[in-house]
Amino acid sequence: MKKMKKVLVIFAVLSFLIFIRPALGLNSNTNATSNLQSDAIEQVDDSEQKNLLNNAFKGIKTFYSYTGFANATTGNLLMIFIGIIFIYLGIKFDYEPLLLIPIGTGVIIGNIPFVAGNQTGIYEAGSVLNYLYFGVLKGIYPPLIFLGIGAMTDFSSLIANPKLMLLGAAAQIGVFATFLGALYLGFNLPEAGAIGIIGGADGPTAIFLSSKLANGINILADGTTVKNLIGPIAIAAYSYMALVPVIQPPLMRLLISKEDRKIKMKPPRAVSQKEKMIFPVVAMLLTLFISPSALPLLGMLFFGNLLKESGRTERLADTARTKLIDIVTILLGVTVGASTQADIFITKDSMLIFGLGAISFVIATCGGLLFAKFMNRFLKGDNKINPLIGAAGVSAVPDSARVVHHEGLKSDPTNYLLMHAMAPNVSGVIGSAIAAGIILSFLG
């Protein structure tokens, strides 16, 4: 037992000496080897730290290369600024906010810089935006918009005073004037036809026709491919629709005398419910026999109105004029806005289209105003019309009619023109769709 205790004590002392040997410097025999190993370990640690830092910097550089800051161009920043202006105009001045706010947001979305190939942009196959853009590219959204417009439109003023339809037809002079102007500036026939419809100040119709004629897909007889002008044409059409309160009043005051602006029109006659029900059917047949190519637009317009006036399909009419048109307006506005990618949108052609659009809108407004004055030469007494309502012949419903009404009130606070102005206004919608159908028949 005593021997066992001695063995354990000796073992404990030896273990303790072995443990404190490095601290006492007693491992001199292996000190050189240990120092070499320590230096090697430190070198490895330093190398690993350097590699880690290099990899970290590479990761940060890679991350930065994928951000918008690294890929932004002057064009992107310019278009984002334009998108912000659209939103500002819609909110601050109430210029077509239901259109300008979605379009402005779409412009910002479409011009956020990104790395190509990740299915992000609206023109990249497989991206979410590209799928939503399908409705624009194939002309699906415009007929749905027309369905909603038909379901919320009252054609009573037009039924009560059919001669005012001529004002809507007269305003279409802007369409054909723009068409000739586009040809003069070097656009080919289909492209000029699509640009021309801007003169009708009808966004859905402009999108529908440009998706058929200037979609970047159709091939001409000489082998060239038409340009994709859907974005510039749509933005131009909606922009001038929103600027109706800015563009039209000066033209009204320039062309219509103060005395003529004070003309009071007799109240329209009462229209029976039976007339309202018959009108969409008769109008559908008549207009589509004249312009069958306008069937997707006018067919849906009068179908929507029939839902409203039949008295049996109020639920469908309510859906068409509220939920459906709201959803389609959101999708249409955002995708049209997003299609204005700087590398595609900021071109000489876009600038020419905007210039032509401004001129065409002026011509259309003047055409309606002057034709209204011309009509008064053949009308007597209380059958005379207030020439201001001619400006409502463009199809910016109902903004043109509201502008006419406000201008009439400025001349005579007791002169209410809204209901009278709605007749040429809805006629302008029908007229621009017929014009689009005729152009499509010849050039499609």
N, C-alpha and C positions, 0 to 999 in steps of 0.2 A: 504494500500500500504506500509506504514511504517512498519506494523507488518510483512508483507511479506519479506521486506528487512532484518528485524531482524532475521527471521527464516533462510533465506539464509546465512546470516553471521555466525549464530551459527552452521549451518550444515557444512559450509566451514571450520570453526575452528576445529570442531570435526573430520572432515575428515583428516585435516592436522595433528592433534594430533595422530590419528590412524595410519597414514602413517609413522610418525617419532617415533612411540612408540618403535619398536625394537632397533632403534639406540640409544634412550635415556635409554634403559634398563628398560623400564616401563612394560615389559611383564613378569615379574618375576613369575607370577602364572603359566605360561605355558613354562617357560624356560627349566625345566627338561625334559618335554615331547618332546620339540623341539630338545634338544640335543640327546636324545635317537633316535629320528627319523633320525637326521643327521648322527649319527654313523651307523645306520642300512643301510642308503643309501650309505655311503662310503664303508661299507663292501660288499654290493651288487656290487658296481662299481669295487672294487678290485677283487672280484670273477669273474665278467664278463671279466675283463682284463686278468686274469690268464687263463680262458677258451679260450679266443680269441688267446692268445699266444700259448697255447697247441694245439689248432686246426691248427694254422699257421704252427707250427713245424711238426705236423702230416701230413699236406698237402705237406710240403717240402720233408719230408721223403718218402711219397707216390710217389711224382713226381720223386725223385731221384731213387726210386726202379724201375721205368719204363725206366730210361735212360740206354744208352749203358755202361756208366761208372760203374754202379752197377752190370751189368750182364756180363761184359767182362771176358773172360778166356784167358789163355796163348795161347790156340789153335786159338782163334779168332784173336789175335794180330799177331800170326805167319802167318796165312793165309792172313790177310790184307797186311802184309809186302811182301808176295809172289805176291799178286795182284799188288802192287806198282812196284815190280821188272819187272813183265810182261809188264806193261805200259812203264817203263823206257827202256826196251829192244826194244819195238816196236818203240818208238820215237827216242831214241839215236842212235841205231844201225840199224834201219829199218828192224828188223827181223819180217817179216809177220805182219806189223802194223794193217792190216785190220782184223787180227785174235787176236793178242795178246792184243791190246788195249781194244776191247769189252770184251774179256775173263778176262783180269786183272780187269776191272771195275766191271764185274760180281762177281769176287772173293771177291772184297771189299764189294759189296752190300750184297752178301750172308753171310758175316761174321760180319756184323754190329749186335751187341748183341741186342736181343729183348725179350720181355716177351711172352711166348707161349700162344696161345689161342686167339690172336687178328687178326688172318688171315693176318700175315705179312710175314712169311718165305716161301720159295719156296716149302717146303714139307707140308705146312698147307693147307688143302682143302679149297677152296674158295678164296684164296689170288690171287692177280693179277699175281704174279710171278709163282704161281702154274698153272694158266691157260696158261701162255706163255710156261711153261715147258712141257705142254701136247704135243707140237710139237716135243720135244726131246724124251719124254717117248714113244710115239707111232711111232717114226721114220718118221715123216712127213717132217721135215726140210731137211734131207739129199737128198731125190729125187729132191727137188726144187733146191738145190745147184747143183746137177748133171745136171739139165736142163740148168741152167745158164752156167755151164762149157762147156756143149756141144755147146751152142750158141756162145761161144767165142773161140772155139778150131778149129784150122786148121789141118786137118789130112793129108795134102798133103805129108809131109815128110814120114809118115808111108805108105801111098799108093805107093809112089815112091820107097820105099825100105822095102818091107814087112818082110824081114828076121830079121830086127831090132826088130820086135815084140818079138822075142825069148829072148831078153835082159830084156824086161818087165816081161816075164814069169819067167826068171831065178831069178829075184830079189824077187819073191814071196817065195823063200826059207825061208826068214825071218819070214813069217807068220807061216809056219808049224814048224819051229824050236822053235818059241815062244810058240806055242800050246803045244809042247812036254815039254818045260820047265815049263809051268804053271801046267801041270799035275804032273810033278815031285815035284813041290812045294806044292801040296796038293789041288789045285783047282779042282772042279768037271768038267765033260766034257763040259757042256754049258759055264761055266765061263771061262774055258781054251780056248774054241773056240773064245769067244768074246775078250779075251786078245790077242790071237794070231794075230788078224788082225792089231794090232799096227805095226807089222812088215812091213806092206805095206805102212806105213807113209801116210795114207789117213784118215783125220779126219772125213769127212761125212760118209765114209764106216764104220769106227770104231763105230761111234754113232749109225748108223743103225743096225749093228749086235749086239751091246751090248744092245740096246733097245729090241731086240727080245730074247736074250739068258741070259743076266745078268741084269735083270730089277728089281729084288727084288720082283717079283710077281709069276713067274713060279714055279710050284711045281714038284719036281723030283719024280721018281718012289718010292723011299724010304720014301717019305712024307716030306722031307726037302725042304725049300724054297731057291731058288738061291739068292745070294747076289746082292745088287744093286751096280753095278760097273760102271755105265754109266759115272759118274763124273770123277773118276780116269782114266778110259780108254780114255775118250775124251781129258782130259787135257794132258795125256801122249802123245797121238797121235799128237795133235796140237803143243805141246812143241817141239817134235823132228822134226816136219815139219819146225818150225821156226828156229831150230838150224842146219838146213842143211848146211849153209855156215861155220859152226864151226866144225861139225862132219865129213863131207865127204872129204874135201881137204887133211887132213893128211892120210886118208886111200888111196886116189888116189896116193899120192906120195910114200906111202909105197909099194903098190902092182904093180904099173905101172912104168916101167923104163923110163928114160928120152928120150930114142930113140923112144919108143912106144908112148909117149905123143906128139911127134912131127909128128906123121903120119897124112898126109893130105888125107882126103876123097874126092873122086870125087863129083862134084856137083850133087844133085839129079835131076832126069829128071823132065821135066815139066808135071804137072798133069792137065788134062782137067776138065772143069766144070762138064761135064757129069759124069766123074769118081767120083768127089766130091759128086754129088747128089746120085749116086748109092751106094756109100760106106756106109752111115749110115743105109740104109735099109738092105743091105746084112750083115753088121756087127751085126745089131740088131738080125736078124734071126739066124745067126750062133751062137753068144754068148748065146742067151737066150735058144736055143735048147740044148746047152751044160749045162747051169746052169739056169734053169727056176726060181729058188728062187731069182736070182739077178734082176728079172724083174723091180722092182721099181726103181733101180739105173740105170741099163744099158738102160732100155726102155726110161727113161727121158733123159739120156745122148745123145743117138742117135736121139731122137726126137728134142732136142735142136739143134743138128748139122744139122738136116734136115731143120729146120726153117732157119738156117743161109745160107745153100747152095742152097736151092730151088730157090732163086731169086724172090719168090712171097710173102714171109711173113717177109720182113725185119722189119716191125714194131713190130711183135711178137718177132722176134729174138733180136731186140734192147731192148725190155722190159725185156726179160729173162736174157740178159747178163749185164744189168745195174740196173734198178730200183728193179726188183724182187730179184736178187741175193744179192743186197746190203741190202735190207730189211731183208731177211732171214739170212744173215750173222750177222747182228746186233742182231736179236732175238736169233739166235743159240749161238753166242759168249757170250752174257750176261747171258742167262739161264744156259748154261753149266758152266760158271764161278760161278754163284750163287748157283749151286748145290754142290759146294765144302764147305758146312758148316763144320766147324771144327769138330763137334761131330760125323759127318758121314765120313768125308774125311780123317782125320788124324788117320789112322789105319795101322796095319801091312800089310794088303792086299794092301793098296795104295802104300806103299813103295816097296813091291815086284813087283807090276805092273810097277812102274817107272823103277826099275832095269831091268826087263824083256824087257821093251820098248827100253831101251838104247842098250841092247845086240842085240835085234832083228833088230834094225835099222842098226847096224854095220854089222850084218850077211847079211841083204838084200843088202846093198851097196857092200860088198865084193863079194856076189854071182853074182851081175851084172858085176862087174869089171873082175872077174876071168872067167866068161862065155864068155865075149867079147874077152879075150885073147885066150880062147879055140877055139872060132869061127875062129880066124885068122889063126889057123893051117890048115884050109881047104880053105882059101881064098888066092888068088894070086894077085900080082901086085897092080893096083889101086883099086881093089875090097876090099882090106883090110880095116878094120874099126879101128878107133882110140879107144883103150880100155877104155879111159876115159868116153865115152858115156854110158858104162855099168852102171855107177853110177846113171844115170838118169832113170834107170829101176824102182826105187821107185816112187810112184805116187805123190810126192810133186811137183805138177805142178804150175808154171814153174820154181820154184826155183832150182831144181836139174839140169835142163838144163842150167840155167844161171851159176851155180857153175862150171859145166863141161866146159862151154865156157870160163870162166875166167881162169880156170886152164890151158886150152889149150893155151890161149894167153900168159900166163906166160912162157910157154916152147917155143912158137913160136908166135911172135906178128902178124904174117900173117895167123895164123891157126884159121879159124872161124868154130866153132863146134855147134853153137846154133841150127840151123835148123836140123842138124843131130841128136842132142841130144833130140830134141822134139819128135822124133819117139818112142824111148824106153820110154820116159816120159809119153806120152799119152797111150802107151801100158801098162805101170804100173797102170794107172787109171783103164783101162779095166780089167787087170789081178787081181787087188785087189778086184774088184767087183765080178769077177767070183769066186775067192777064197772064198769070203764072202758067195756067193750063195751056193757053195758046202758045206761049213761048216754048213750053216743054214739047208740045205737039210738033213744032217746026224744027226744034234743035235737039230734042232728046234722042 
